[in-house]
């Protein structure tokens, strides 16, 4: 089967699997135990912390290991708000955030926080002018994703960071789709916190990282939690973290090479679409996007139908974020960019991986051609 759903999840790499097995056997001690076996695990854990921090130009003390991107988003926002109550009760975000943030923001509204959702243009980009206009004295936190998981559109975080730093407003970003794919520098972007998931970069599922700038105060959601310096409870998954770090090192080292490959595959996909005159609308086609994510709509065809027809042809694609699968509601991202509910339901996503071939991309275009012809036939 041809797999073109890497933005949802990736298989574990050979390096990551090898490290996971080795560490599971050689460093099985609880990293909180005071005996030598526990100390060895703790030393490895701290090495991993340093490695991940270096990849984002952050400080080792700011890395907290979690169960993944969703938990990292939750902990970042909750702990920052709890530790900075004096800053106010107004949050700014976007309607196109990952579901973990979108639903958390909904809960925070019920808890008494005031929330402003920034508009996005037809490509999904925020307006810096609107951001400046919406900031209030009581604005305490802004959460804007680095890149959208459905269209790949990249937000201008550096410009956002400059605006927020001047007003001393906390700045969180969900960087799950961008870590290991494009450079991230927490100092340059002026981020207070960010979230990372291992399974997006060929590491194990159930592992991730949260970064909080050590100069920023936070307060734990868990009373008496003793792991990860009180950030969360539960025995630390040292083998998973080591495997995650190995996967991250490999992706970081090969970032430019993989990006160039994905740009070529994207160009080939676009040329093939135009060659066959398919009734396709590619989202954010002319904008600054992650090259490995292509969001598109086949005119008049429901995305779920197209996805199932591709699956019948042994090609795996998606209708959007995996965390939204099973929902019949139209894509929030599509609605926010001005699409009608009917158009939003047409949305599908193809996403490439480091081993995706030109043949697989061309086969996907031919599958779309066949589906269009069968429908119109």
NULUMDO-83151 format. One record per residue: x, y, z of N, C-alpha, C in turn; residue number from 1. Coordinates in steps of 0.001 Angstrom, whole numbers, plus 500000, padded with zeros to 6 digits. Example, Ala and Ser with C-alpha at 12.3 -4.5 7.8 and 13.67 -1.06 7.14 Angstrom:
! NULUMDO-83151
REC     n.X     n.Y     n.Z    ca.X    ca.Y    ca.Z     c.X     c.Y     c.Z    i
REC  513190  494310  507800  512300  495500  507800  513200  496700  507800    1
REC  512850  497750  507080  513670  498940  507140  512900  500030  507870    2
//
This chain:
! NULUMDO-83151
REC     n.X     n.Y     n.Z    ca.X    ca.Y    ca.Z     c.X     c.Y     c.Z    i
REC  500841  498795  500000  500000  500000  500000  500876  501256  500000    1
REC  500450  502264  499238  501166  503539  499190  500668  504417  500335    2
REC  501571  504824  501197  501209  505620  502378  501540  507089  502135    3
REC  500499  507926  502109  500680  509365  501911  499929  510125  503005    4
REC  500159  509697  504244  499504  510319  505393  500510  510555  506523    5
REC  501714  510995  506150  502791  511182  507121  502548  512334  508090    6
REC  501662  513271  507735  501348  514355  508666  500507  513849  509832    7
REC  499858  512687  509647  499087  512066  510728  500016  511325  511669    8
REC  500858  510461  511106  501848  509744  511901  502863  509099  510968    9
REC  503981  508680  511547  505057  508059  510766  505436  506719  511383   10
REC  506010  505807  510588  506538  504568  511164  507824  504873  511930   11
REC  508134  504064  512916  509403  504259  513626  510560  503939  512700   12
REC  511594  504761  512749  512792  504536  511936  513614  503398  512521   13
REC  514508  502858  511691  515383  501772  512151  516237  502225  513334   14
REC  516759  503464  513262  517602  503981  514350  516805  504094  515649   15
REC  515581  504598  515530  514740  504781  516698  514376  503446  517343   16
REC  514026  502466  516521  513686  501134  517024  514880  500482  517723   17
REC  516040  500641  517120  517252  500044  517695  517556  500656  519065   18
REC  517449  501972  519158  517700  502654  520431  516662  502247  521473   19
REC  515407  502166  521058  514339  501780  521985  514607  500406  522603   20
REC  514985  499461  521769  515247  498108  522258  516462  498078  523193   21
REC  517521  498770  522787  518746  498776  523591  518507  499425  524961   22
REC  517854  500587  524963  517636  501307  526213  516654  500548  527114   23
REC  515658  499899  526515  514708  499112  527306  515408  498019  528101   24
REC  516485  497479  527520  517206  496395  528179  518342  496895  529076   25
REC  519048  497912  528628  520252  498355  529343  519995  499486  530345   26
REC  518897  500252  530151  518604  501386  531042  517152  501273  531538   27
REC  516830  500119  532114  515449  499854  532518  515083  500471  533868   28
REC  516063  501001  534593  515808  501543  535926  514928  502778  535895   29
REC  514186  502975  536987  513385  504188  537146  514340  505377  537321   30
REC  514186  506370  536503  515128  507502  536526  515061  508292  537829   31
REC  514033  508043  538646  513938  508715  539946  514564  507898  541082   32
REC  514938  506641  540795  515549  505800  541827  516977  506256  542106   33
REC  517396  506116  543361  518697  506643  543766  519839  505643  543627   34
REC  519534  504393  543290  520614  503423  543099  521284  503640  541745   35
REC  522370  502930  541504  523177  503144  540294  522391  502889  539007   36
REC  521523  501884  539023  520748  501573  537807  519799  502728  537498   37
REC  519194  503304  538536  518326  504467  538339  519118  505687  537910   38
REC  520299  505859  538478  521150  506998  538135  521561  506959  536667   39
REC  521853  505744  536160  522218  505596  534740  521069  506055  533846   40
REC  519841  505677  534212  518674  506110  533443  518510  507619  533504   41
REC  518739  508193  534684  518616  509640  534860  519650  510387  534027   42
REC  520869  509864  533971  521924  510505  533176  521574  510483  531686   43
REC  521035  509353  531221  520616  509252  529813  519474  510225  529541   44
REC  518541  510309  530480  517408  511224  530332  517893  512664  530188   45
REC  518875  513050  530993  519383  514420  530938  520150  514685  529642   46
REC  520814  513643  529113  521481  513779  527815  520450  514052  526727   47
REC  519332  513308  526775  518254  513510  525800  517674  514916  525921   48
REC  517519  515378  527145  516988  516724  527382  517885  517784  526734   49
REC  519185  517610  526894  520151  518551  526311  520097  518521  524786   50
REC  519977  517307  524220  519948  517156  522759  518723  517833  522150   51
REC  517543  517591  522730  516320  518198  522205  516374  519715  522348   52
REC  516863  520195  523481  516967  521645  523699  517866  522298  522657   53
REC  518982  521657  522341  519933  522213  521374  519298  522365  519993   54
REC  518375  521460  519634  517755  521500  518308  516828  522694  518127   55
REC  516376  523294  519235  515498  524467  519132  516171  525712  519710   56
REC  517491  525618  519950  518259  526705  520549  517656  527137  521894   57
REC  517197  526111  522640  516621  526375  523958  517566  525945  525059   58
REC  517113  526090  526281  517898  525700  527446  517422  524336  527949   59
REC  518362  523523  528347  518065  522173  528817  516994  522171  529911   60
REC  517064  523147  530812  516139  523198  531938  514692  523450  531492   61
REC  514513  523866  530232  513169  524172  529748  512452  523002  529100   62
REC  513148  521868  528944  512547  520702  528294  511872  519798  529327   63
REC  510605  519478  529061  509839  518541  529889  509284  517467  528968   64
REC  509558  516226  529251  509073  515148  528396  507635  514781  528765   65
REC  506830  514530  527742  505391  514289  527896  504974  513064  527090   66
REC  503658  512866  526991  503134  511740  526205  502888  512118  524750   67
REC  503149  513370  524372  502943  513765  522980  502535  515216  522830   68
REC  502187  515587  521599  501868  516975  521285  500636  517500  521993   69
REC  499580  516695  522063  498339  517163  522690  498547  517454  524167   70
REC  499215  516549  524885  499476  516796  526294  500405  517995  526469   71
REC  501387  518126  525596  502300  519275  525672  501543  520586  525517   72
REC  500613  520637  524558  499793  521837  524381  498989  522138  525640   73
REC  498356  521107  526184  497523  521266  527374  498352  521768  528550   74
REC  499490  521099  528804  500320  521476  529948  500904  522877  529790   75
REC  501343  523209  528580  501926  524536  528348  500941  525632  528714   76
REC  499754  525545  528145  498772  526615  528344  498257  526640  529775   77
REC  497922  525480  530318  497392  525422  531680  498416  525884  532732   78
REC  499657  525392  532610  500653  525733  533636  501099  527197  533535   79
REC  501167  527718  532313  501539  529125  532150  500450  530047  532703   80
REC  499194  529731  532414  498096  530549  532924  498040  530499  534449   81
REC  498221  529303  535006  498165  529141  536461  499312  529872  537155   82
REC  500456  529909  536487  501624  530563  537088  501729  532050  536826   83
REC  500776  532587  536050  500835  534015  535699  499455  534666  535775   84
REC  498714  534361  536821  497343  534871  536958  497282  536391  536994   85
REC  498379  536995  537469  498385  538456  537585  498414  539160  536227   86
REC  498752  538426  535166  498869  539046  533842  497516  539380  533214   87
REC  496456  538712  533674  495138  538992  533107  494398  537728  532730   88
REC  493252  537910  532031  492410  536757  531697  491962  536759  530238   89
REC  492777  537399  529381  492422  537459  527950  493424  536661  527123   90
REC  492899  535756  526307  493719  534883  525449  493422  535186  523985   91
REC  494471  535211  523166  494304  535366  521712  494804  534096  521030   92
REC  494016  533586  520092  494422  532389  519348  493787  532443  517959   93
REC  493781  531322  517255  493193  531273  515917  492168  530144  515849   94
REC  491239  530222  514892  490242  529153  514756  490802  527903  514072   95
REC  492063  527968  513634  492637  526848  512876  493624  526021  513695   96
REC  493660  526238  515010  494576  525483  515863  494213  523995  515885   97
REC  495177  523183  516320  494941  521752  516511  493803  521575  517527   98
REC  493066  520468  517408  491902  520248  518270  492251  520269  519751   99
REC  493468  519861  520115  493852  519847  521525  493837  521252  522111  100
REC  494234  522233  521322  494211  523628  521780  492810  524220  521631  101
REC  492174  523959  520509  490842  524516  520247  489851  524139  521350  102
REC  489862  522861  521748  488919  522410  522778  489332  522889  524172  103
REC  490636  522999  524416  491098  523544  525688  490660  525003  525836  104
REC  490790  525761  524753  490379  527170  524785  488883  527273  525094  105
REC  488105  526358  524529  486670  526334  524818  486405  526114  526302  106
REC  487176  525236  526924  487038  524986  528352  487456  526215  529170  107
REC  488531  526871  528720  489006  528062  529429  487969  529186  529383  108
REC  487236  529269  528265  486147  530258  528174  485094  529995  529251  109
REC  484776  528701  529445  483803  528329  530481  484339  528645  531875  110
REC  485672  528615  531996  486309  528906  533291  486429  530400  533566  111
REC  486004  531234  532604  486000  532673  532844  487005  533474  532034  112
REC  487840  532800  531219  488776  533544  530386  488046  534149  529192  113
REC  488495  535325  528775  487978  535943  527561  488892  535545  526405  114
REC  488305  535166  525286  489092  534651  524159  488777  535419  522885  115
REC  489816  535800  522173  489670  536409  520848  490273  535468  519818  116
REC  489484  535096  518812  489972  534291  517706  490321  535219  516548  117
REC  491579  535231  516151  492002  536061  515030  491421  535523  513729  118
REC  491085  536416  512822  490667  535992  511486  491886  535473  510728  119
REC  491649  534611  509749  492712  534202  508830  492253  534495  507408  120
REC  493201  534746  506514  492832  535039  505125  492558  533739  504362  121
REC  492382  533831  503043  492015  532648  502255  493098  531583  502259  122
REC  494336  531973  502627  495418  530987  502750  495537  530420  504167  123
REC  494844  531058  505111  494941  530617  506501  495906  531421  507331  124
REC  496415  532534  506794  497378  533374  507509  496674  534402  508386  125
REC  497249  534651  509566  496723  535695  510441  497183  537066  509954  126
REC  496544  538105  510473  496944  539484  510183  497662  540053  511396  127
REC  498890  540514  511202  499647  541127  512296  498971  542408  512771  128
REC  498337  543112  511860  497629  544342  512231  496460  544033  513157  129
REC  495723  542947  512825  494605  542576  513701  495113  542122  515063  130
REC  496232  541391  515067  496810  540951  516336  497102  542161  517235  131
REC  497765  543177  516676  498083  544384  517450  496810  545052  517976  132
REC  495789  545078  517129  494524  545735  517476  493797  545000  518604  133
REC  493914  543677  518630  493161  542871  519602  493830  542776  520970  134
REC  495106  543161  521068  495810  543079  522354  495221  544090  523337  135
REC  494958  543604  524554  494416  544459  525613  495392  544492  526792  136
REC  495086  545309  527759  495904  545365  528981  495897  544012  529687  137
REC  494737  543321  529620  494595  542041  530330  494946  540828  529463  138
REC  495526  541055  528270  495943  539919  527429  497131  539223  528094  139
REC  496947  537956  528419  497988  537224  529154  498732  536220  528287  140
REC  498050  535663  527272  498681  534603  526478  498163  534605  525047  141
REC  499065  534330  524109  498710  534155  522703  499204  532777  522268  142
REC  498332  532004  521619  498707  530675  521125  498442  530604  519628  143
REC  499524  530478  518850  499421  530411  517389  500302  529278  516891  144
REC  499709  528347  516161  500467  527199  515653  501530  527654  514660  145
REC  502623  526888  514581  503689  527225  513645  503247  526947  512215  146
REC  502687  525754  511998  502173  525404  510674  500907  524574  510830  147
REC  499962  524782  509936  498695  524068  509998  498857  522630  509512  148
REC  498238  521703  510228  498394  520279  509905  497617  519869  508662  149
REC  496666  520688  508223  495848  520326  507059  496361  520932  505762  150
REC  496842  522167  505829  497302  522837  504611  498807  523077  504593  151
REC  499455  523005  505762  500892  523239  505835  501285  524709  505878  152
REC  500301  525613  505905  500608  527049  505899  501432  527420  507142  153
REC  502488  528201  506934  503399  528583  508018  503083  530007  508482  154
REC  502838  530160  509776  502502  531474  510331  503771  532290  510610  155
REC  503681  533614  510568  504854  534496  510771  505202  534644  512253  156
REC  505700  533579  512854  505925  533570  514301  506950  534602  514759  157
REC  507986  534829  513958  509011  535786  514373  508414  537183  514542  158
REC  507575  537582  513599  506931  538896  513679  505959  538952  514854  159
REC  505245  537853  515082  504320  537773  516215  505097  537897  517525  160
REC  506212  537171  517601  507036  537179  518807  507531  538565  519173  161
REC  507922  539346  518178  508398  540713  518429  507293  541571  519036  162
REC  506088  541439  518491  504947  542215  518993  504647  541847  520443  163
REC  504645  540548  520738  504270  540086  522073  505341  540363  523111  164
REC  506609  540282  522698  507701  540544  523642  507642  541984  524150  165
REC  507331  542897  523252  507238  544310  523634  506168  544547  524695  166
REC  505113  543719  524661  504007  543870  525615  504110  542879  526775  167
REC  505187  542075  526787  505418  541074  527847  504253  540099  527974  168
REC  503793  539612  526808  502681  538655  526749  503248  537263  526476  169
REC  502747  536259  527179  503196  534882  526987  502839  534402  525583  170
REC  503744  533637  524975  503564  533208  523582  503825  531712  523465  171
REC  502753  530958  523183  502873  529507  522967  502663  529185  521497  172
REC  503400  528180  521002  503178  527699  519640  503202  526180  519590  173
REC  502232  525632  518887  502182  524204  518590  503100  523985  517384  174
REC  504268  523388  517632  505242  523171  516553  505344  521687  516175  175
REC  504279  520950  516461  504271  519498  516203  504553  519180  514736  176
REC  503977  519954  513810  504164  519662  512383  505482  520200  511829  177
REC  506139  521109  512557  507337  521741  512002  508644  521242  512599  178
REC  508614  520711  513830  509847  520244  514456  510471  519132  513620  179
REC  511742  519307  513276  512445  518327  512446  512240  518523  510956  180
REC  511339  519446  510588  511037  519701  509170  511606  521037  508702  181
REC  511483  522060  509568  512070  523370  509271  512751  523867  510556  182
REC  513730  524771  510441  514438  525247  511639  513496  525935  512631  183
REC  513729  525672  513917  512990  526337  514992  514005  526896  515982  184
REC  513902  528172  516263  514804  528837  517203  513938  529593  518204  185
REC  513831  529078  519421  512927  529685  520406  513333  531111  520773  186
REC  514614  531415  520678  515078  532773  520987  514687  533738  519871  187
REC  514905  533313  518645  514572  534150  517493  513062  534385  517395  188
REC  512281  533331  517706  510824  533433  517627  510218  534032  518890  189
REC  511053  534171  519940  510628  534756  521216  509461  533984  521837  190
REC  509565  532666  521802  508511  531807  522333  508662  531593  523835  191
REC  507536  531618  524529  507524  531249  525943  507484  529729  526063  192
REC  506773  529087  525115  506646  527629  525152  506325  527081  523771  193
REC  506614  525801  523600  506243  525106  522362  506023  523626  522649  194
REC  505362  522951  521709  505051  521528  521858  505618  520723  520693  195
REC  506017  519481  520991  506632  518578  520016  506055  517176  520208  196
REC  505901  516424  519121  505459  515029  519196  506459  514123  518488  197
REC  506815  513038  519131  507792  512092  518593  507298  511364  517339  198
REC  506017  510994  517322  505527  510113  516237  505387  510818  514895  199
REC  505587  512136  514862  505571  512853  513585  506937  512809  512895  200
REC  507969  512352  513626  509339  512381  513078  510012  511005  513159  201
REC  509198  509935  513034  509721  508561  512977  510209  508040  514326  202
REC  509670  508636  515402  509921  508128  516741  508695  507386  517240  203
REC  508739  506877  518472  507601  506119  519011  506409  507002  519332  204
REC  505221  506402  519303  504014  507102  519733  503994  507156  521252  205
REC  503236  508106  521799  503133  508233  523245  504297  508956  523892  206
REC  505084  509680  523088  506225  510439  523604  506219  511829  522954  207
REC  506590  512826  523709  506683  514173  523162  507480  515048  524103  208
REC  507511  516325  523804  508237  517259  524659  507514  518595  524694  209
REC  507644  519234  525839  507158  520590  526039  508377  521433  526395  210
REC  508484  522610  525791  509538  523545  526177  508895  524768  526780  211
REC  509354  525135  527976  508965  526396  528601  510241  527151  528927  212
REC  510353  528366  528431  511516  529195  528703  511747  529257  530215  213
REC  512935  528874  530694  513199  528855  532139  512985  530193  532844  214
REC  512993  531281  532088  512783  532595  532714  511294  532887  532953  215
REC  510422  532006  532428  508975  532203  532562  508445  531343  533709  216
REC  507616  531921  534555  507063  531154  535675  505895  530290  535227  217
REC  505739  529144  535887  504612  528259  535632  504264  527537  536929  218
REC  503066  526975  536950  502627  526251  538148  501966  524950  537716  219
REC  502377  523841  538324  501914  522518  537924  500401  522344  538074  220
REC  499842  521540  537183  498432  521162  537262  498223  520004  538226  221
REC  499307  519358  538608  499211  518139  539402  499848  518338  540782  222
REC  499023  518372  541822  499526  518541  543181  500392  517345  543562  223
REC  501593  517621  544012  502472  516561  544480  503178  515777  543399  224
REC  503036  516190  542125  503724  515470  541042  505234  515582  541244  225
REC  505920  514441  541138  507362  514436  541421  508227  514232  540186  226
REC  507607  513867  539062  508397  513617  537855  508460  514862  536968  227
REC  509509  514923  536154  509726  516072  535256  509578  517392  536031  228
REC  510280  517435  537180  510318  518619  538045  508922  519138  538388  229
REC  508007  518184  538591  506659  518527  539018  505699  518838  537883  230
REC  506157  518749  536635  505286  519068  535502  504172  518050  535349  231
REC  504485  516752  535566  503476  515704  535381  503831  514490  536232  232
REC  502850  513679  536575  503114  512469  537343  503438  511300  536418  233
REC  503846  510186  537002  504082  508973  536222  505549  508714  535960  234
REC  505916  507432  536031  507297  507031  535770  507719  507460  534369  235
REC  508871  508062  534264  509339  508617  532996  509710  507489  532022  236
REC  509272  507645  530774  509482  506642  529729  510857  506850  529084  237
REC  511897  506426  529771  513266  506668  529283  513530  505999  527933  238
REC  513140  504732  527704  513379  504131  526380  512680  504897  525251  239
REC  511439  505307  525501  510702  506067  524488  511339  507414  524213  240
REC  511796  508078  525269  512439  509398  525124  513760  509272  524369  241
REC  514526  508219  524667  515792  508001  523971  515550  507715  522485  242
REC  514515  506918  522193  514173  506609  520798  513677  507863  520073  243
REC  512902  508678  520761  512434  509966  520234  513625  510866  519908  244
REC  514594  510918  520808  515780  511759  520604  516592  511284  519412  245
REC  516729  509966  519267  517461  509416  518119  516769  509789  516809  246
REC  515442  509683  516785  514681  510053  515587  514843  511540  515291  247
REC  514814  512356  516344  514954  513808  516176  516339  514173  515644  248
REC  517358  513513  516138  518725  513768  515670  518851  513471  514179  249
REC  518262  512349  513755  518323  511965  512347  517583  512971  511468  250
REC  516384  513369  511889  515607  514337  511116  516305  515690  511062  251
REC  516878  516093  512179  517558  517388  512247  518771  517407  511322  252
REC  519523  516301  511307  520728  516216  510476  520402  516199  508990  253
REC  519227  515657  508633  518860  515501  507220  517759  516463  506784  254
REC  517509  517472  507584  516392  518388  507343  516413  519018  505947  255
REC  517551  519577  505564  517631  520268  504269  517442  519308  503104  256
REC  518085  518153  503187  517985  517156  502112  516541  516707  501925  257
REC  515856  516424  503040  514470  515956  502966  513564  517062  502449  258
REC  513822  518301  502864  512993  519415  502405  513100  519604  500890  259
REC  514327  519513  500367  514529  519637  498913  513781  518522  498183  260
REC  513852  517315  498715  513149  516182  498101  511644  516433  498084  261
REC  511100  516903  499200  509663  517155  499280  509225  518281  498348  262
REC  510068  519280  498182  509745  520362  497239  509655  519827  495813  263
REC  510557  518915  495455  510531  518306  494113  509295  517436  493929  264
REC  508942  516672  494958  507747  515830  494886  506492  516679  494770  265
REC  506460  517774  495508  505308  518682  495456  505163  519273  494051  266
REC  506285  519724  493486  506263  520285  492126  505772  519251  491119  267
REC  506251  518023  491267  505845  516951  490349  504351  516675  490476  268
REC  503844  516696  491687  502423  516459  491935  501587  517548  491266  269
REC  501990  518798  491464  501252  519930  490885  501249  519877  489356  270
REC  502410  519576  488775  502511  519502  487308  501625  518401  486758  271
REC  501593  517282  487446  500790  516146  487002  499303  516474  487081  272
REC  498903  517195  488143  497505  517608  488269  497085  518475  487084  273
REC  497937  519454  486765  497612  520383  485670  497643  519687  484323  274
REC  498548  518728  484200  498675  517971  482945  497377  517235  482604  275
REC  496681  516781  483652  495448  516017  483433  494180  516869  483580  276
REC  494370  518172  483747  493240  519111  483815  492199  518685  484850  277
REC  492663  518258  485993  491732  517800  487026  491062  518992  487722  278
REC  489777  518845  488095  489049  519938  488773  489450  520016  490246  279
REC  490691  520445  490463  491274  520422  491807  491597  521839  492274  280
REC  491281  522114  493529  491662  523376  494157  492702  523047  495231  281
REC  493932  523501  495038  494993  523267  496022  495008  524432  497002  282
REC  494904  524116  498283  494850  525149  499304  496226  525800  499505  283
REC  496205  527122  499674  497422  527903  499941  498536  527584  498940  284
REC  498157  527429  497686  499099  526976  496650  500277  527920  496464  285
REC  500033  529220  496542  501096  530197  496303  501710  530744  497595  286
REC  501312  530194  498731  501767  530719  500019  502962  529929  500547  287
REC  503511  530403  501670  504657  529751  502301  504168  528560  503123  288
REC  504353  527356  502591  503832  526142  503219  504935  525121  503457  289
REC  504665  524188  504360  505518  523011  504480  505365  522225  503181  290
REC  506462  521891  502497  506347  521267  501189  505745  519864  501199  291
REC  505800  519188  502353  505337  517793  502367  503839  517653  502624  292
REC  503156  518764  502906  501706  518706  503140  500972  519406  502003  293
REC  500043  518692  501379  499225  519276  500311  497753  519079  500662  294
REC  497079  520192  500931  495641  520157  501175  494924  520547  499895  295
REC  493916  519793  499504  493229  520103  498250  491771  519656  498282  296
REC  491024  520136  497305  489619  519759  497161  489348  519343  495731  297
REC  488662  518225  495566  488193  517810  494253  486765  518328  494115  298
REC  486568  519198  493152  485291  519891  493007  484120  518914  492886  299
REC  483151  519089  493805  481937  518278  493745  482040  516903  494382  300
REC  483203  516558  494931  483376  515224  495525  483675  515350  497018  301
REC  482928  514634  497835  483184  514660  499274  484529  514034  499582  302
REC  485265  514681  500494  486591  514190  500844  486581  512764  501354  303
REC  485567  512429  502139  485497  511073  502690  485352  510039  501573  304
REC  484579  510375  500555  484411  509475  499407  485746  509293  498677  305
REC  486453  510397  498455  487744  510341  497757  488754  509525  498567  306
REC  488763  509747  499883  489687  509006  500743  489419  507501  500676  307
REC  488144  507109  500724  487797  505683  500668  488102  505075  499298  308
REC  487893  505863  498239  488212  505377  496890  489726  505223  496712  309
REC  490493  506139  497299  491955  505994  497261  492376  504748  498042  310
REC  491752  504539  499174  492065  503365  499980  491778  502083  499195  311
REC  490689  502090  498432  490340  500931  497591  491414  500671  496550  312
REC  492113  501741  496174  493212  501623  495202  494569  501472  495898  313
REC  494525  501149  497189  495736  500900  497972  496613  502143  498146  314
REC  495939  503299  498319  496649  504554  498603  496030  505161  499852  315
REC  496857  505414  500853  496378  505969  502124  496563  507477  502149  316
REC  495440  508213  502193  495457  509663  502359  494514  509982  503514  317
REC  494266  511260  503795  493335  511586  504878  492389  512698  504450  318
REC  491396  512928  505322  490475  514050  505094  490793  515197  506034  319
REC  491943  515147  506671  492358  516223  507575  493121  515687  508756  320
REC  493070  516409  509868  493789  516011  511072  493279  514686  511598  321
REC  494203  513775  511948  493808  512467  512475  493027  512602  513772  322
REC  493279  513678  514525  492567  513886  515793  491118  514283  515560  323
REC  490762  514568  514298  489387  514945  513978  488656  513821  513243  324
REC  489371  512733  512927  488768  511662  512144  487545  511093  512853  325
REC  486552  510706  512061  485327  510184  512631  484278  511276  512783  326
REC  484725  512514  512702  483791  513633  512784  483245  513938  511394  327
REC  481939  514142  511320  481315  514469  510042  481272  515976  509814  328
REC  481741  516721  510801  481733  518179  510666  482763  518623  509627  329
REC  482443  519680  508874  483426  520183  507900  484666  520721  508599  330
REC  485792  520713  507902  487067  521168  508451  486985  522603  508956  331
REC  487390  522825  510231  487429  524176  510789  488365  525074  509994  332
REC  489498  524493  509559  490468  525273  508791  489850  525776  507494  333
REC  489127  524896  506786  488497  525298  505532  487425  526364  505757  334
REC  486622  526188  506796  485581  527187  507091  486206  528535  507434  335
REC  487299  528504  508208  487969  529746  508617  488572  530488  507429  336
REC  488957  529752  506382  489556  530388  505206  488498  530794  504170  337
REC  487233  530735  504565  486177  531266  503708  485437  530267  502853  338
REC  485680  528983  503068  484977  527968  502275  483578  527732  502845  339
REC  482662  527349  501984  481332  526967  502449  481439  525591  503114  340
REC  480391  525202  503845  480399  523889  504501  480538  522775  503462  341
REC  479897  522957  502325  479966  521955  501253  481391  521852  500701  342
REC  482020  523003  500473  483404  523017  499985  484351  522423  501025  343
REC  484105  522744  502296  484969  522244  503368  484928  520723  503449  344
REC  483777  520142  503147  483641  518680  503179  484351  518013  502003  345
REC  484768  518795  501022  485510  518245  499884  486995  518048  500202  346
REC  487425  518567  501332  488858  518612  501639  489489  517228  501823  347
REC  490680  517049  501226  491526  515878  501478  492957  516368  501663  348
REC  493782  515525  502281  495177  515889  502497  496091  514737  502109  349
REC  497147  515087  501348  498236  514155  501068  499470  514689  501771  350
REC  500224  513821  502387  501457  514276  503042  502564  513253  502815  351
REC  503737  513778  502433  504869  512926  502062  505769  512633  503250  352
REC  506527  511550  503124  507519  511195  504124  508903  511177  503508  353
REC  509894  510858  504330  511281  510894  503843  511561  509824  502795  354
REC  510731  508781  502743  510952  507706  501766  509944  507709  500631  355
REC  509076  508721  500568  508084  508804  499491  508795  508936  498138  356
REC  508308  508186  497154  508940  508184  495826  508102  508960  494812  357
REC  508739  509312  493709  508052  509998  492616  506946  509111  492053  358
REC  507208  507816  491967  506198  506873  491465  504934  506941  492328  359
REC  505103  506988  493657  503949  507009  494558  503133  508279  494379  360
REC  503818  509394  494194  503139  510672  493986  502366  510656  492666  361
REC  503002  510164  491610  502336  510091  490306  501165  509121  490336  362
REC  501316  508027  491078  500223  507053  491201  499027  507688  491913  363
REC  499301  508552  492869  498226  509232  493592  497436  510140  492654  364
REC  498130  510853  491777  497444  511718  490809  496571  510879  489879  365
REC  497092  509759  489431  496317  508895  488531  495083  508343  489242  366
REC  495217  508067  490533  494074  507581  491304  492994  508668  491377  367
REC  493408  509910  491618  492456  511017  491655  491775  511183  490295  368
REC  492534  511026  489238  491990  511112  487869  490934  510042  487659  369
REC  491236  508826  488083  490284  507716  487935  489004  507973  488719  370
REC  489148  508509  489916  487973  508777  490764  487083  509848  490129  371
REC  487717  510895  489599  486959  511964  488922  486223  511403  487717  372
REC  486928  510623  486910  486323  510057  485693  485183  509100  486012  373
REC  485349  508299  487059  484276  507362  487452  483047  508122  487924  374
REC  483265  509182  488659  482167  509966  489197  481415  510704  488085  375
REC  482173  511249  487141  481583  512024  486065  481145  511167  484870  376
REC  481590  509886  484915  481364  509005  483771  479931  508703  483502  377
//
